[in-house]
Amino acid sequence: MSEPVARFDAIIIGTGQAGPSLAARLSGSGMKVAVVEKDRFGGTCVNNGCTPTKAMVASAYAAHLAGRCGEYGVITDGSPRVDMKRVKARKDQIVQKSTSGVESWMSGLKDATVYRGHARFVGRNQVRVGSDTLRAEKIFLNVGGRPLVPRMPGLDAVPYLTNLTMMDLDFVPPHLVVIGGSYVGLEFAQMFRRFGSRVTIAEMGPRLVAREDEDVSLEIQDFLRAEGIELRLDAECITVQKEAEGLSVGLNCKGGEPRELGSHLLLAVGRVPNTDDLGLEAAGIAVDKRGFIEVDEALRTSNPQVWALGDCNGKGAFTHTAYNDYEIVADNLLSNAGRKYTDRLPVYALYTDPPLGRIGLSEKEIKEKGIKALVGKRPMSRVARAVEKGETRGFLKIHVEQGTQRILGAALLGTGADESVHSLLDAMYSRIPYTEFQRHVRIHPTVSELLPTVLESLAPLA
Ligand SMILES: Cc1cc2nc3c(=O)[nH]c(=O)nc-3n(C[C@H](O)[C@H](O)[C@H](O)COP(=O)(O)OP(=O)(O)OC[C@H]3O[C@@H](n4cnc5c(N)ncnc54)[C@H](O)[C@@H]3O)c2cc1C
């Protein structure tokens, strides 16, 4: 006798940043929906990504400011201390509220069934979750990713942390060695330095955040060094080894000590999609060389009954891109909107302090594309709001196209840049020339009010 199959209009696998909203919208439109989650509701962003890191970045900022309070004329008795248990408790409380919110939201949806377990395809439109078999005409994958654990000599003998286990720390590691000098690594490095750890970043490349323009990397390196973070760049051949106390990392750098001793090791060398254990071959779903699910512009996979949303499709690595994937898929299905992921502009932030707000093309990309462009740049030390706040690290840099006068991209590295960058983004979406953007009156004193001023000093890109 064949096993019973539970039939749905739609199955949604994973409750990251696209799945829950999609489930709600489909259920609201009258569809019978199954939602499958194998772990904590809300996925990476809520449980071990954006939400907890930004909660901890806020604690680290408070610690940093407390150390500088005398500069502002504020006197506290004694030097500030960080109670990591309280930092963690604050972070846990914020996370718990979000994750349980997503779970109760999903459980309360009309005509929806929540399955807790690992989903795996057993046919083109059929998945197995534990002992249950589910079938639907439409299946949506929002399975996200996990930290990449590289093949690194010695790693099997040394305990290491990733962004998952960093969330459990309720103490300040005496010396944290971070392998990987990119977005995730830098956020943890600066926050733990501010909590009181000695911090060393080992990066294989010649500079941090190599995807960014060189001036961005250099400024970030400068302010991290100024806080006492040790940078070991050009660490071409990284190995790890257990020591009597803690561990050591072999760097094989061009200069400096050949081994760096540390108490704790954080791996922040990238992420891999959760697609290797989904049984994709049973559903005829193609992946690329790195395991990302191949999709068309409307996020449909090689199986026309299946869509892939969020980090697992490799078309974005952010909460806002995953959420935008949901909007595209839902609008296309329910309103025949013809939306495409290729219509969105690149936009993201790096949450160091000061943060980096990035939109559109970088200087490097503009040059690679051979676009005739102008650049305007202004140090944050010449932004009144930054001076008043005592936060003058960084700069504002904007690129425009010579002929069309359209804004091509910007790298705003400075206090409030993760917010102020949005006014340029809106101008890019509206496709207005920068000369029109300059006419908009802005609030004083803000970082945003200086953006038109940056555009007054445009010069050809060297
Ligand atoms: C440390 C860190 C900080 C970050 N900070 C930011 C930030 O500040 N801003 C930003 O925009 N982005 C940030 N990101 C990236 C962001 O977290 C992700 O881009 C975002 O979570 C989107 O992921 P997703 O929706 O694709 O999937 P995820 O959030 O990863 O969710 C996938 C879900 O699917 C479930 N799942 C996987 N496989 C199965 C299966 N077979 N069966 C059932 N369930 C399954 C998982 O358990 C998980 O719950 C950060 C990431 C990290 C690691």
The ligand as a Gaussian input file, in Angstrom:
#p B3LYP/6-31G(d) Opt

LIG

0 1
 C       26.875000      37.227000      10.956000
 C       25.935000      37.662000       9.886000
 C       25.458000      38.956000       9.881000
 C       24.594000      39.379000       8.886000
 N       24.158000      40.670000       8.901000
 C       23.347000      41.104000       7.928000
 C       22.874000      42.445000       7.921000
 O       23.207000      43.237000       8.797000
 N       22.040000      42.829000       6.941000
 C       21.647000      41.973000       5.945000
 O       20.888000      42.373000       5.068000
 N       22.067000      40.687000       5.923000
 C       22.904000      40.245000       6.886000
 N       23.311000      38.939000       6.879000
 C       22.819000      38.033000       5.811000
 C       21.387000      37.589000       6.145000
 O       21.346000      36.995000       7.417000
 C       20.841000      36.629000       5.089000
 O       21.084000      37.164000       3.826000
 C       19.335000      36.481000       5.329000
 O       19.119000      35.783000       6.525000
 C       18.589000      35.846000       4.175000
 O       18.640000      34.504000       4.275000
 P       17.533000      33.544000       3.657000
 O       16.165000      34.072000       3.849000
 O       17.946000      33.257000       2.285000
 O       17.732000      32.213000       4.512000
 P       18.050000      31.987000       6.039000
 O       17.754000      33.189000       6.856000
 O       19.402000      31.407000       6.135000
 O       16.952000      30.901000       6.425000
 C       16.929000      29.629000       5.869000
 C       16.057000      28.746000       6.723000
 O       15.834000      27.519000       6.054000
 C       15.907000      26.454000       6.989000
 N       16.251000      25.257000       6.216000
 C       17.376000      25.048000       5.488000
 N       17.304000      23.846000       4.869000
 C       16.120000      23.292000       5.228000
 C       15.492000      22.058000       4.921000
 N       16.042000      21.172000       4.097000
 N       14.293000      21.805000       5.482000
 C       13.704000      22.701000       6.323000
 N       14.245000      23.885000       6.629000
 C       15.443000      24.174000       6.098000
 C       17.013000      26.912000       7.941000
 O       16.915000      26.241000       9.170000
 C       16.697000      28.400000       8.065000
 O       15.794000      28.652000       9.096000
 C       24.179000      38.476000       7.869000
 C       24.629000      37.156000       7.880000
 C       25.504000      36.752000       8.869000
 C       25.989000      35.335000       8.855000

